[in-house]
Amino acid sequence: MPSRFREELGDTFVLTRGFDHCLWCFSPEAWREMEARFRGLSFMQSNVRAFLRWFFSGATECELDRQGRFVVPASLREYARIQKEVVIIGAFRQVEIWARERWEEYDRKTEGHVEQVAEEIGALEF
């Protein structure tokens, strides 16, 4: 884990499946916030149950060693299609881990229309 993210995540963090076949890392505090937000969802809806099962069943607690290394469980490596090289990025509330080739593909596809998306969501006022 790059040192710039270690301070934010702490010595232990939660690792789980993210969207677009990347992995999400949450500090313990951010993870508790996510859990609290999801508690408000209705478990009577099948799509809510499906999402919560998918999201939480992949979650695992990871601990950094002195050199900032940690073990990614095989099931999460398989989900993210990680074989060799990874890219680790900060993405607002979480840190994301991508297989390098998947990140490069995603970055190429998104780069062309980021400005359009920013205009559509109207959230980027500086």
VEXKELUM-83516 format. One record per atom (N, C-alpha, C): atom name; chain; x, z, y; residue number from 1; residue in three letters. Coordinates in steps of 0.1 Angstrom, whole numbers, always signed. Atoms other than C-alpha are relative to their C-alpha. Layout:
N
<atomo CA&cadena A&px X&pz Z&py Y&num NUM&residuo Ala>
...
//
This chain:
126
<atomo N&cadena A&px +9&pz +0&py -12&num 1&residuo Met>
<atomo CA&cadena A&px +0&pz +0&py +0&num 1&residuo Met>
<atomo C&cadena A&px +9&pz +0&py +12&num 1&residuo Met>
<atomo N&cadena A&px -8&pz +0&py -12&num 2&residuo Pro>
<atomo CA&cadena A&px +15&pz -9&py +33&num 2&residuo Pro>
<atomo C&cadena A&px -1&pz +13&py +8&num 2&residuo Pro>
<atomo N&cadena A&px +0&pz -13&py -7&num 3&residuo Ser>
<atomo CA&cadena A&px +25&pz +21&py +54&num 3&residuo Ser>
<atomo C&cadena A&px -11&pz +1&py +11&num 3&residuo Ser>
<atomo N&cadena A&px +10&pz -1&py -11&num 4&residuo Arg>
<atomo CA&cadena A&px +1&pz +11&py +83&num 4&residuo Arg>
<atomo C&cadena A&px -14&pz +4&py -5&num 4&residuo Arg>
<atomo N&cadena A&px +13&pz -4&py +6&num 5&residuo Phe>
<atomo CA&cadena A&px -28&pz +17&py +59&num 5&residuo Phe>
<atomo C&cadena A&px +0&pz +14&py -6&num 5&residuo Phe>
<atomo N&cadena A&px +0&pz -13&py +7&num 6&residuo Arg>
<atomo CA&cadena A&px -16&pz +48&py +42&num 6&residuo Arg>
<atomo C&cadena A&px -5&pz +12&py +8&num 6&residuo Arg>
<atomo N&cadena A&px +5&pz -11&py -9&num 7&residuo Glu>
<atomo CA&cadena A&px -23&pz +71&py +72&num 7&residuo Glu>
<atomo C&cadena A&px -15&pz +0&py +0&num 7&residuo Glu>
<atomo N&cadena A&px +14&pz +1&py -1&num 8&residuo Glu>
<atomo CA&cadena A&px -58&pz +58&py +74&num 8&residuo Glu>
<atomo C&cadena A&px -7&pz +4&py -13&num 8&residuo Glu>
<atomo N&cadena A&px +6&pz -2&py +13&num 9&residuo Leu>
<atomo CA&cadena A&px -65&pz +60&py +36&num 9&residuo Leu>
<atomo C&cadena A&px +3&pz +14&py -5&num 9&residuo Leu>
<atomo N&cadena A&px -4&pz -13&py +5&num 10&residuo Gly>
<atomo CA&cadena A&px -46&pz +92&py +29&num 10&residuo Gly>
<atomo C&cadena A&px +7&pz -2&py -14&num 10&residuo Gly>
<atomo N&cadena A&px -7&pz +0&py +13&num 11&residuo Asp>
<atomo CA&cadena A&px -29&pz +101&py -4&num 11&residuo Asp>
<atomo C&cadena A&px -8&pz -5&py -12&num 11&residuo Asp>
<atomo N&cadena A&px +10&pz +5&py +10&num 12&residuo Thr>
<atomo CA&cadena A&px -60&pz +93&py -24&num 12&residuo Thr>
<atomo C&cadena A&px -11&pz -7&py +7&num 12&residuo Thr>
<atomo N&cadena A&px +11&pz +8&py -5&num 13&residuo Phe>
<atomo CA&cadena A&px -87&pz +68&py -18&num 13&residuo Phe>
<atomo C&cadena A&px -8&pz -6&py -11&num 13&residuo Phe>
<atomo N&cadena A&px +9&pz +6&py +10&num 14&residuo Val>
<atomo CA&cadena A&px -116&pz +51&py -35&num 14&residuo Val>
<atomo C&cadena A&px +2&pz -15&py +1&num 14&residuo Val>
<atomo N&cadena A&px -2&pz +15&py +2&num 15&residuo Leu>
<atomo CA&cadena A&px -111&pz +15&py -48&num 15&residuo Leu>
<atomo C&cadena A&px -12&pz -5&py -7&num 15&residuo Leu>
<atomo N&cadena A&px +11&pz +6&py +7&num 16&residuo Thr>
<atomo CA&cadena A&px -141&pz -6&py -57&num 16&residuo Thr>
<atomo C&cadena A&px -1&pz -15&py +3&num 16&residuo Thr>
<atomo N&cadena A&px +2&pz +15&py -2&num 17&residuo Arg>
<atomo CA&cadena A&px -154&pz -42&py -59&num 17&residuo Arg>
<atomo C&cadena A&px -6&pz -2&py +14&num 17&residuo Arg>
<atomo N&cadena A&px +5&pz +4&py -12&num 18&residuo Gly>
<atomo CA&cadena A&px -160&pz -58&py -26&num 18&residuo Gly>
<atomo C&cadena A&px -6&pz -14&py -1&num 18&residuo Gly>
<atomo N&cadena A&px +6&pz +14&py +0&num 19&residuo Phe>
<atomo CA&cadena A&px -177&pz -91&py -16&num 19&residuo Phe>
<atomo C&cadena A&px +11&pz -10&py -1&num 19&residuo Phe>
<atomo N&cadena A&px -9&pz +12&py +1&num 20&residuo Asp>
<atomo CA&cadena A&px -160&pz -125&py -21&num 20&residuo Asp>
<atomo C&cadena A&px +11&pz +2&py -9&num 20&residuo Asp>
<atomo N&cadena A&px -11&pz -3&py +11&num 21&residuo His>
<atomo CA&cadena A&px -140&pz -112&py -51&num 21&residuo His>
<atomo C&cadena A&px +12&pz +6&py +6&num 21&residuo His>
<atomo N&cadena A&px -11&pz -8&py -5&num 22&residuo Cys>
<atomo CA&cadena A&px -118&pz -89&py -31&num 22&residuo Cys>
<atomo C&cadena A&px -3&pz +15&py -4&num 22&residuo Cys>
<atomo N&cadena A&px +2&pz -14&py +2&num 23&residuo Leu>
<atomo CA&cadena A&px -113&pz -51&py -36&num 23&residuo Leu>
<atomo C&cadena A&px -1&pz +7&py +13&num 23&residuo Leu>
<atomo N&cadena A&px +1&pz -8&py -12&num 24&residuo Trp>
<atomo CA&cadena A&px -123&pz -25&py -10&num 24&residuo Trp>
<atomo C&cadena A&px +6&pz +13&py -3&num 24&residuo Trp>
<atomo N&cadena A&px -6&pz -14&py +1&num 25&residuo Cys>
<atomo CA&cadena A&px -103&pz +7&py -4&num 25&residuo Cys>
<atomo C&cadena A&px -7&pz +8&py +12&num 25&residuo Cys>
<atomo N&cadena A&px +6&pz -9&py -10&num 26&residuo Phe>
<atomo CA&cadena A&px -120&pz +36&py +14&num 26&residuo Phe>
<atomo C&cadena A&px +7&pz +13&py +0&num 26&residuo Phe>
<atomo N&cadena A&px -5&pz -13&py +0&num 27&residuo Ser>
<atomo CA&cadena A&px -106&pz +68&py +26&num 27&residuo Ser>
<atomo C&cadena A&px -11&pz +9&py -5&num 27&residuo Ser>
<atomo N&cadena A&px +11&pz -9&py +6&num 28&residuo Pro>
<atomo CA&cadena A&px -125&pz +98&py +11&num 28&residuo Pro>
<atomo C&cadena A&px -11&pz +2&py +11&num 28&residuo Pro>
<atomo N&cadena A&px +10&pz -2&py -11&num 29&residuo Glu>
<atomo CA&cadena A&px -143&pz +103&py +45&num 29&residuo Glu>
<atomo C&cadena A&px -9&pz -12&py +1&num 29&residuo Glu>
<atomo N&cadena A&px +7&pz +12&py -1&num 30&residuo Ala>
<atomo CA&cadena A&px -153&pz +67&py +47&num 30&residuo Ala>
<atomo C&cadena A&px -9&pz -2&py -12&num 30&residuo Ala>
<atomo N&cadena A&px +8&pz +1&py +12&num 31&residuo Trp>
<atomo CA&cadena A&px -165&pz +68&py +11&num 31&residuo Trp>
<atomo C&cadena A&px -12&pz +9&py +1&num 31&residuo Trp>
<atomo N&cadena A&px +12&pz -9&py -2&num 32&residuo Arg>
<atomo CA&cadena A&px -187&pz +98&py +18&num 32&residuo Arg>
<atomo C&cadena A&px -10&pz -5&py +10&num 32&residuo Arg>
<atomo N&cadena A&px +10&pz +6&py -10&num 33&residuo Glu>
<atomo CA&cadena A&px -202&pz +80&py +48&num 33&residuo Glu>
<atomo C&cadena A&px -8&pz -12&py -7&num 33&residuo Glu>
<atomo N&cadena A&px +7&pz +10&py +8&num 34&residuo Met>
<atomo CA&cadena A&px -210&pz +50&py +25&num 34&residuo Met>
<atomo C&cadena A&px -10&pz +6&py -9&num 34&residuo Met>
<atomo N&cadena A&px +10&pz -6&py +9&num 35&residuo Glu>
<atomo CA&cadena A&px -226&pz +72&py +0&num 35&residuo Glu>
<atomo C&cadena A&px -12&pz +5&py +7&num 35&residuo Glu>
<atomo N&cadena A&px +11&pz -5&py -8&num 36&residuo Ala>
<atomo CA&cadena A&px -247&pz +89&py +27&num 36&residuo Ala>
<atomo C&cadena A&px -9&pz -11&py +5&num 36&residuo Ala>
<atomo N&cadena A&px +9&pz +11&py -4&num 37&residuo Arg>
<atomo CA&cadena A&px -259&pz +55&py +40&num 37&residuo Arg>
<atomo C&cadena A&px -8&pz -5&py -11&num 37&residuo Arg>
<atomo N&cadena A&px +8&pz +5&py +12&num 38&residuo Phe>
<atomo CA&cadena A&px -269&pz +44&py +5&num 38&residuo Phe>
<atomo C&cadena A&px -11&pz +9&py -5&num 38&residuo Phe>
<atomo N&cadena A&px +10&pz -10&py +5&num 39&residuo Arg>
<atomo CA&cadena A&px -288&pz +76&py -2&num 39&residuo Arg>
<atomo C&cadena A&px -14&pz -3&py +7&num 39&residuo Arg>
<atomo N&cadena A&px +12&pz +3&py -7&num 40&residuo Gly>
<atomo CA&cadena A&px -314&pz +63&py +23&num 40&residuo Gly>
<atomo C&cadena A&px -8&pz -12&py -6&num 40&residuo Gly>
<atomo N&cadena A&px +6&pz +12&py +6&num 41&residuo Leu>
<atomo CA&cadena A&px -322&pz +32&py +2&num 41&residuo Leu>
<atomo C&cadena A&px -10&pz +4&py -11&num 41&residuo Leu>
<atomo N&cadena A&px +11&pz -3&py +10&num 42&residuo Ser>
<atomo CA&cadena A&px -353&pz +31&py -20&num 42&residuo Ser>
<atomo C&cadena A&px +5&pz -5&py -14&num 42&residuo Ser>
<atomo N&cadena A&px -5&pz +3&py +14&num 43&residuo Phe>
<atomo CA&cadena A&px -342&pz +33&py -57&num 43&residuo Phe>
<atomo C&cadena A&px -12&pz -7&py -8&num 43&residuo Phe>
<atomo N&cadena A&px +11&pz +6&py +6&num 44&residuo Met>
<atomo CA&cadena A&px -377&pz +19&py -65&num 44&residuo Met>
<atomo C&cadena A&px +1&pz -15&py +0&num 44&residuo Met>
<atomo N&cadena A&px -2&pz +15&py -1&num 45&residuo Gln>
<atomo CA&cadena A&px -365&pz -16&py -55&num 45&residuo Gln>
<atomo C&cadena A&px +11&pz -5&py -10&num 45&residuo Gln>
<atomo N&cadena A&px -9&pz +4&py +10&num 46&residuo Ser>
<atomo CA&cadena A&px -348&pz -35&py -83&num 46&residuo Ser>
<atomo C&cadena A&px +13&pz -6&py +7&num 46&residuo Ser>
<atomo N&cadena A&px -12&pz +6&py -6&num 47&residuo Asn>
<atomo CA&cadena A&px -324&pz -53&py -59&num 47&residuo Asn>
<atomo C&cadena A&px +9&pz +12&py +5&num 47&residuo Asn>
<atomo N&cadena A&px -8&pz -12&py -4&num 48&residuo Val>
<atomo CA&cadena A&px -313&pz -19&py -45&num 48&residuo Val>
<atomo C&cadena A&px +7&pz +6&py -12&num 48&residuo Val>
<atomo N&cadena A&px -6&pz -6&py +12&num 49&residuo Arg>
<atomo CA&cadena A&px -307&pz -5&py -80&num 49&residuo Arg>
<atomo C&cadena A&px +11&pz -9&py -5&num 49&residuo Arg>
<atomo N&cadena A&px -11&pz +9&py +5&num 50&residuo Ala>
<atomo CA&cadena A&px -287&pz -36&py -90&num 50&residuo Ala>
<atomo C&cadena A&px +12&pz +1&py +9&num 50&residuo Ala>
<atomo N&cadena A&px -12&pz +0&py -9&num 51&residuo Phe>
<atomo CA&cadena A&px -265&pz -35&py -59&num 51&residuo Phe>
<atomo C&cadena A&px +7&pz +14&py -2&num 51&residuo Phe>
<atomo N&cadena A&px -6&pz -13&py +1&num 52&residuo Leu>
<atomo CA&cadena A&px -259&pz +3&py -62&num 52&residuo Leu>
<atomo C&cadena A&px +8&pz +1&py -13&num 52&residuo Leu>
<atomo N&cadena A&px -7&pz +0&py +13&num 53&residuo Arg>
<atomo CA&cadena A&px -250&pz -1&py -99&num 53&residuo Arg>
<atomo C&cadena A&px +13&pz -8&py +1&num 53&residuo Arg>
<atomo N&cadena A&px -12&pz +8&py -1&num 54&residuo Trp>
<atomo CA&cadena A&px -226&pz -29&py -92&num 54&residuo Trp>
<atomo C&cadena A&px +11&pz +6&py +9&num 54&residuo Trp>
<atomo N&cadena A&px -9&pz -6&py -10&num 55&residuo Phe>
<atomo CA&cadena A&px -210&pz -12&py -62&num 55&residuo Phe>
<atomo C&cadena A&px +7&pz +13&py -5&num 55&residuo Phe>
<atomo N&cadena A&px -5&pz -13&py +4&num 56&residuo Phe>
<atomo CA&cadena A&px -206&pz +23&py -76&num 56&residuo Phe>
<atomo C&cadena A&px +6&pz +0&py -14&num 56&residuo Phe>
<atomo N&cadena A&px -6&pz +0&py +13&num 57&residuo Ser>
<atomo CA&cadena A&px -198&pz +14&py -112&num 57&residuo Ser>
<atomo C&cadena A&px +14&pz -4&py +0&num 57&residuo Ser>
<atomo N&cadena A&px -14&pz +4&py +0&num 58&residuo Gly>
<atomo CA&cadena A&px -166&pz -2&py -102&num 58&residuo Gly>
<atomo C&cadena A&px +9&pz +9&py +8&num 58&residuo Gly>
<atomo N&cadena A&px -8&pz -9&py -9&num 59&residuo Ala>
<atomo CA&cadena A&px -154&pz +27&py -80&num 59&residuo Ala>
<atomo C&cadena A&px +9&pz +9&py -9&num 59&residuo Ala>
<atomo N&cadena A&px -10&pz -9&py +6&num 60&residuo Thr>
<atomo CA&cadena A&px -123&pz +46&py -90&num 60&residuo Thr>
<atomo C&cadena A&px +8&pz +6&py +11&num 60&residuo Thr>
<atomo N&cadena A&px -9&pz -6&py -10&num 61&residuo Glu>
<atomo CA&cadena A&px -102&pz +71&py -72&num 61&residuo Glu>
<atomo C&cadena A&px +15&pz -3&py -3&num 61&residuo Glu>
<atomo N&cadena A&px -14&pz +4&py +2&num 62&residuo Cys>
<atomo CA&cadena A&px -66&pz +60&py -67&num 62&residuo Cys>
<atomo C&cadena A&px +9&pz +10&py +8&num 62&residuo Cys>
<atomo N&cadena A&px -9&pz -9&py -7&num 63&residuo Glu>
<atomo CA&cadena A&px -36&pz +81&py -58&num 63&residuo Glu>
<atomo C&cadena A&px +13&pz -8&py +2&num 63&residuo Glu>
<atomo N&cadena A&px -13&pz +6&py -4&num 64&residuo Leu>
<atomo CA&cadena A&px -5&pz +68&py -40&num 64&residuo Leu>
<atomo C&cadena A&px +11&pz +8&py -5&num 64&residuo Leu>
<atomo N&cadena A&px -12&pz -7&py +3&num 65&residuo Asp>
<atomo CA&cadena A&px +29&pz +77&py -53&num 65&residuo Asp>
<atomo C&cadena A&px +8&pz +1&py +12&num 65&residuo Asp>
<atomo N&cadena A&px -9&pz -2&py -11&num 66&residuo Arg>
<atomo CA&cadena A&px +58&pz +85&py -30&num 66&residuo Arg>
<atomo C&cadena A&px +4&pz -13&py +7&num 66&residuo Arg>
<atomo N&cadena A&px -3&pz +13&py -5&num 67&residuo Gln>
<atomo CA&cadena A&px +65&pz +48&py -26&num 67&residuo Gln>
<atomo C&cadena A&px -12&pz -8&py +5&num 67&residuo Gln>
<atomo N&cadena A&px +12&pz +7&py -5&num 68&residuo Gly>
<atomo CA&cadena A&px +29&pz +39&py -17&num 68&residuo Gly>
<atomo C&cadena A&px -6&pz -9&py -11&num 68&residuo Gly>
<atomo N&cadena A&px +5&pz +8&py +11&num 69&residuo Arg>
<atomo CA&cadena A&px +22&pz +24&py -51&num 69&residuo Arg>
<atomo C&cadena A&px -12&pz +7&py -7&num 69&residuo Arg>
<atomo N&cadena A&px +11&pz -5&py +7&num 70&residuo Phe>
<atomo CA&cadena A&px -10&pz +28&py -71&num 70&residuo Phe>
<atomo C&cadena A&px -4&pz -10&py -11&num 70&residuo Phe>
<atomo N&cadena A&px +4&pz +8&py +12&num 71&residuo Val>
<atomo CA&cadena A&px -26&pz +15&py -103&num 71&residuo Val>
<atomo C&cadena A&px -14&pz -6&py +3&num 71&residuo Val>
<atomo N&cadena A&px +13&pz +6&py -1&num 72&residuo Val>
<atomo CA&cadena A&px -55&pz -10&py -100&num 72&residuo Val>
<atomo C&cadena A&px -5&pz -2&py -15&num 72&residuo Val>
<atomo N&cadena A&px +5&pz +1&py +14&num 73&residuo Pro>
<atomo CA&cadena A&px -76&pz -7&py -132&num 73&residuo Pro>
<atomo C&cadena A&px -2&pz -15&py -3&num 73&residuo Pro>
<atomo N&cadena A&px +1&pz +14&py +5&num 74&residuo Ala>
<atomo CA&cadena A&px -78&pz -38&py -153&num 74&residuo Ala>
<atomo C&cadena A&px -13&pz -7&py +3&num 74&residuo Ala>
<atomo N&cadena A&px +13&pz +6&py -3&num 75&residuo Ser>
<atomo CA&cadena A&px -115&pz -43&py -147&num 75&residuo Ser>
<atomo C&cadena A&px -1&pz -5&py +15&num 75&residuo Ser>
<atomo N&cadena A&px +0&pz +4&py -14&num 76&residuo Leu>
<atomo CA&cadena A&px -109&pz -45&py -109&num 76&residuo Leu>
<atomo C&cadena A&px +9&pz -11&py +2&num 76&residuo Leu>
<atomo N&cadena A&px -9&pz +11&py -1&num 77&residuo Arg>
<atomo CA&cadena A&px -79&pz -67&py -113&num 77&residuo Arg>
<atomo C&cadena A&px -7&pz -13&py -5&num 77&residuo Arg>
<atomo N&cadena A&px +7&pz +12&py +5&num 78&residuo Glu>
<atomo CA&cadena A&px -100&pz -91&py -134&num 78&residuo Glu>
<atomo C&cadena A&px -11&pz -5&py +10&num 78&residuo Glu>
<atomo N&cadena A&px +10&pz +4&py -9&num 79&residuo Tyr>
<atomo CA&cadena A&px -129&pz -90&py -109&num 79&residuo Tyr>
<atomo C&cadena A&px +6&pz -8&py +12&num 79&residuo Tyr>
<atomo N&cadena A&px -7&pz +6&py -12&num 80&residuo Ala>
<atomo CA&cadena A&px -105&pz -98&py -80&num 80&residuo Ala>
<atomo C&cadena A&px +9&pz -12&py -4&num 80&residuo Ala>
<atomo N&cadena A&px -9&pz +11&py +5&num 81&residuo Arg>
<atomo CA&cadena A&px -86&pz -123&py -102&num 81&residuo Arg>
<atomo C&cadena A&px +14&pz +1&py +5&num 81&residuo Arg>
<atomo N&cadena A&px -13&pz -3&py -4&num 82&residuo Ile>
<atomo CA&cadena A&px -54&pz -106&py -93&num 82&residuo Ile>
<atomo C&cadena A&px +9&pz -2&py -12&num 82&residuo Ile>
<atomo N&cadena A&px -10&pz +2&py +10&num 83&residuo Gln>
<atomo CA&cadena A&px -25&pz -119&py -114&num 83&residuo Gln>
<atomo C&cadena A&px +14&pz +4&py +4&num 83&residuo Gln>
<atomo N&cadena A&px -13&pz -3&py -5&num 84&residuo Lys>
<atomo CA&cadena A&px +6&pz -116&py -93&num 84&residuo Lys>
<atomo C&cadena A&px +0&pz +5&py +14&num 84&residuo Lys>
<atomo N&cadena A&px -1&pz -4&py -14&num 85&residuo Glu>
<atomo CA&cadena A&px +7&pz -116&py -55&num 85&residuo Glu>
<atomo C&cadena A&px -14&pz +4&py +6&num 85&residuo Glu>
<atomo N&cadena A&px +12&pz -4&py -7&num 86&residuo Val>
<atomo CA&cadena A&px -18&pz -98&py -33&num 86&residuo Val>
<atomo C&cadena A&px +2&pz -1&py +15&num 86&residuo Val>
<atomo N&cadena A&px +0&pz -1&py -15&num 87&residuo Val>
<atomo CA&cadena A&px -27&pz -98&py +4&num 87&residuo Val>
<atomo C&cadena A&px -9&pz +12&py +2&num 87&residuo Val>
<atomo N&cadena A&px +7&pz -13&py -3&num 88&residuo Ile>
<atomo CA&cadena A&px -38&pz -64&py +18&num 88&residuo Ile>
<atomo C&cadena A&px -3&pz -1&py +15&num 88&residuo Ile>
<atomo N&cadena A&px +4&pz +2&py -14&num 89&residuo Ile>
<atomo CA&cadena A&px -57&pz -66&py +51&num 89&residuo Ile>
<atomo C&cadena A&px -9&pz +12&py +4&num 89&residuo Ile>
<atomo N&cadena A&px +9&pz -10&py -6&num 90&residuo Gly>
<atomo CA&cadena A&px -75&pz -41&py +74&num 90&residuo Gly>
<atomo C&cadena A&px -13&pz -8&py +3&num 90&residuo Gly>
<atomo N&cadena A&px +13&pz +7&py -2&num 91&residuo Ala>
<atomo CA&cadena A&px -112&pz -50&py +76&num 91&residuo Ala>
<atomo C&cadena A&px -10&pz +10&py +5&num 91&residuo Ala>
<atomo N&cadena A&px +9&pz -9&py -7&num 92&residuo Phe>
<atomo CA&cadena A&px -129&pz -26&py +100&num 92&residuo Phe>
<atomo C&cadena A&px +0&pz +14&py -7&num 92&residuo Phe>
<atomo N&cadena A&px +1&pz -13&py +6&num 93&residuo Arg>
<atomo CA&cadena A&px -140&pz +4&py +78&num 93&residuo Arg>
<atomo C&cadena A&px +8&pz +1&py -13&num 93&residuo Arg>
<atomo N&cadena A&px -7&pz -1&py +13&num 94&residuo Gln>
<atomo CA&cadena A&px -121&pz -5&py +47&num 94&residuo Gln>
<atomo C&cadena A&px +13&pz -9&py +1&num 94&residuo Gln>
<atomo N&cadena A&px -12&pz +9&py +3&num 95&residuo Val>
<atomo CA&cadena A&px -88&pz -20&py +35&num 95&residuo Val>
<atomo C&cadena A&px -4&pz -9&py -11&num 95&residuo Val>
<atomo N&cadena A&px +3&pz +9&py +11&num 96&residuo Glu>
<atomo CA&cadena A&px -92&pz -51&py +14&num 96&residuo Glu>
<atomo C&cadena A&px +12&pz -5&py -7&num 96&residuo Glu>
<atomo N&cadena A&px -11&pz +5&py +8&num 97&residuo Ile>
<atomo CA&cadena A&px -70&pz -63&py -14&num 97&residuo Ile>
<atomo C&cadena A&px -5&pz -13&py -6&num 97&residuo Ile>
<atomo N&cadena A&px +3&pz +13&py +5&num 98&residuo Trp>
<atomo CA&cadena A&px -71&pz -100&py -23&num 98&residuo Trp>
<atomo C&cadena A&px +11&pz -6&py -8&num 98&residuo Trp>
<atomo N&cadena A&px -10&pz +8&py +7&num 99&residuo Ala>
<atomo CA&cadena A&px -54&pz -122&py -48&num 99&residuo Ala>
<atomo C&cadena A&px +5&pz -10&py +11&num 99&residuo Ala>
<atomo N&cadena A&px -5&pz +8&py -11&num 100&residuo Arg>
<atomo CA&cadena A&px -31&pz -142&py -25&num 100&residuo Arg>
<atomo C&cadena A&px -7&pz -14&py +0&num 100&residuo Arg>
<atomo N&cadena A&px +6&pz +13&py -1&num 101&residuo Glu>
<atomo CA&cadena A&px -45&pz -176&py -35&num 101&residuo Glu>
<atomo C&cadena A&px -15&pz +0&py +4&num 101&residuo Glu>
<atomo N&cadena A&px +14&pz -1&py -4&num 102&residuo Arg>
<atomo CA&cadena A&px -81&pz -165&py -31&num 102&residuo Arg>
<atomo C&cadena A&px -1&pz +3&py +15&num 102&residuo Arg>
<atomo N&cadena A&px +0&pz -3&py -15&num 103&residuo Trp>
<atomo CA&cadena A&px -73&pz -150&py +4&num 103&residuo Trp>
<atomo C&cadena A&px +3&pz -13&py +7&num 103&residuo Trp>
<atomo N&cadena A&px -4&pz +12&py -7&num 104&residuo Glu>
<atomo CA&cadena A&px -56&pz -183&py +14&num 104&residuo Glu>
<atomo C&cadena A&px -12&pz -10&py +1&num 104&residuo Glu>
<atomo N&cadena A&px +11&pz +9&py +1&num 105&residuo Glu>
<atomo CA&cadena A&px -86&pz -203&py +2&num 105&residuo Glu>
<atomo C&cadena A&px -11&pz +5&py +10&num 105&residuo Glu>
<atomo N&cadena A&px +11&pz -5&py -9&num 106&residuo Tyr>
<atomo CA&cadena A&px -111&pz -180&py +20&num 106&residuo Tyr>
<atomo C&cadena A&px +4&pz -1&py +15&num 106&residuo Tyr>
<atomo N&cadena A&px -5&pz +1&py -14&num 107&residuo Asp>
<atomo CA&cadena A&px -90&pz -180&py +52&num 107&residuo Asp>
<atomo C&cadena A&px -2&pz -14&py +5&num 107&residuo Asp>
<atomo N&cadena A&px +1&pz +14&py -4&num 108&residuo Arg>
<atomo CA&cadena A&px -89&pz -218&py +53&num 108&residuo Arg>
<atomo C&cadena A&px -15&pz -4&py +2&num 108&residuo Arg>
<atomo N&cadena A&px +14&pz +4&py -1&num 109&residuo Lys>
<atomo CA&cadena A&px -127&pz -221&py +47&num 109&residuo Lys>
<atomo C&cadena A&px -6&pz +7&py +12&num 109&residuo Lys>
<atomo N&cadena A&px +7&pz -7&py -11&num 110&residuo Thr>
<atomo CA&cadena A&px -136&pz -195&py +74&num 110&residuo Thr>
<atomo C&cadena A&px +6&pz -3&py +13&num 110&residuo Thr>
<atomo N&cadena A&px -7&pz +2&py -12&num 111&residuo Glu>
<atomo CA&cadena A&px -111&pz -204&py +100&num 111&residuo Glu>
<atomo C&cadena A&px -7&pz -10&py +10&num 111&residuo Glu>
<atomo N&cadena A&px +6&pz +11&py -8&num 112&residuo Gly>
<atomo CA&cadena A&px -130&pz -235&py +112&num 112&residuo Gly>
<atomo C&cadena A&px -13&pz +4&py +7&num 112&residuo Gly>
<atomo N&cadena A&px +13&pz -3&py -6&num 113&residuo His>
<atomo CA&cadena A&px -162&pz -217&py +121&num 113&residuo His>
<atomo C&cadena A&px -1&pz +15&py +4&num 113&residuo His>
<atomo N&cadena A&px +1&pz -14&py -4&num 114&residuo Val>
<atomo CA&cadena A&px -153&pz -181&py +131&num 114&residuo Val>
<atomo C&cadena A&px -6&pz +1&py +14&num 114&residuo Val>
<atomo N&cadena A&px +6&pz -1&py -14&num 115&residuo Glu>
<atomo CA&cadena A&px -161&pz -188&py +168&num 115&residuo Glu>
<atomo C&cadena A&px -15&pz -2&py +0&num 115&residuo Glu>
<atomo N&cadena A&px +14&pz +2&py +1&num 116&residuo Gln>
<atomo CA&cadena A&px -195&pz -201&py +159&num 116&residuo Gln>
<atomo C&cadena A&px -7&pz +12&py -6&num 116&residuo Gln>
<atomo N&cadena A&px +6&pz -12&py +6&num 117&residuo Val>
<atomo CA&cadena A&px -202&pz -171&py +137&num 117&residuo Val>
<atomo C&cadena A&px +0&pz +11&py +10&num 117&residuo Val>
<atomo N&cadena A&px -1&pz -10&py -10&num 118&residuo Ala>
<atomo CA&cadena A&px -191&pz -148&py +165&num 118&residuo Ala>
<atomo C&cadena A&px -11&pz -2&py +11&num 118&residuo Ala>
<atomo N&cadena A&px +11&pz +3&py -9&num 119&residuo Glu>
<atomo CA&cadena A&px -215&pz -165&py +189&num 119&residuo Glu>
<atomo C&cadena A&px -14&pz +4&py -6&num 119&residuo Glu>
<atomo N&cadena A&px +13&pz -3&py +7&num 120&residuo Glu>
<atomo CA&cadena A&px -243&pz -162&py +164&num 120&residuo Glu>
<atomo C&cadena A&px -3&pz +15&py -1&num 120&residuo Glu>
<atomo N&cadena A&px +3&pz -14&py +2&num 121&residuo Ile>
<atomo CA&cadena A&px -239&pz -125&py +158&num 121&residuo Ile>
<atomo C&cadena A&px +0&pz +7&py +14&num 121&residuo Ile>
<atomo N&cadena A&px +0&pz -6&py -13&num 122&residuo Gly>
<atomo CA&cadena A&px -233&pz -118&py +195&num 122&residuo Gly>
<atomo C&cadena A&px +6&pz +14&py +2&num 122&residuo Gly>
<atomo N&cadena A&px -5&pz -14&py +0&num 123&residuo Ala>
<atomo CA&cadena A&px -213&pz -87&py +187&num 123&residuo Ala>
<atomo C&cadena A&px +14&pz +1&py +6&num 123&residuo Ala>
<atomo N&cadena A&px -14&pz +0&py -4&num 124&residuo Leu>
<atomo CA&cadena A&px -179&pz -98&py +201&num 124&residuo Leu>
<atomo C&cadena A&px +1&pz -1&py +16&num 124&residuo Leu>
<atomo N&cadena A&px -1&pz +0&py -15&num 125&residuo Glu>
<atomo CA&cadena A&px -182&pz -88&py +238&num 125&residuo Glu>
<atomo C&cadena A&px +12&pz +9&py +3&num 125&residuo Glu>
<atomo N&cadena A&px -12&pz -8&py -3&num 126&residuo Phe>
<atomo CA&cadena A&px -148&pz -76&py +251&num 126&residuo Phe>
<atomo C&cadena A&px +0&pz +2&py +15&num 126&residuo Phe>
//
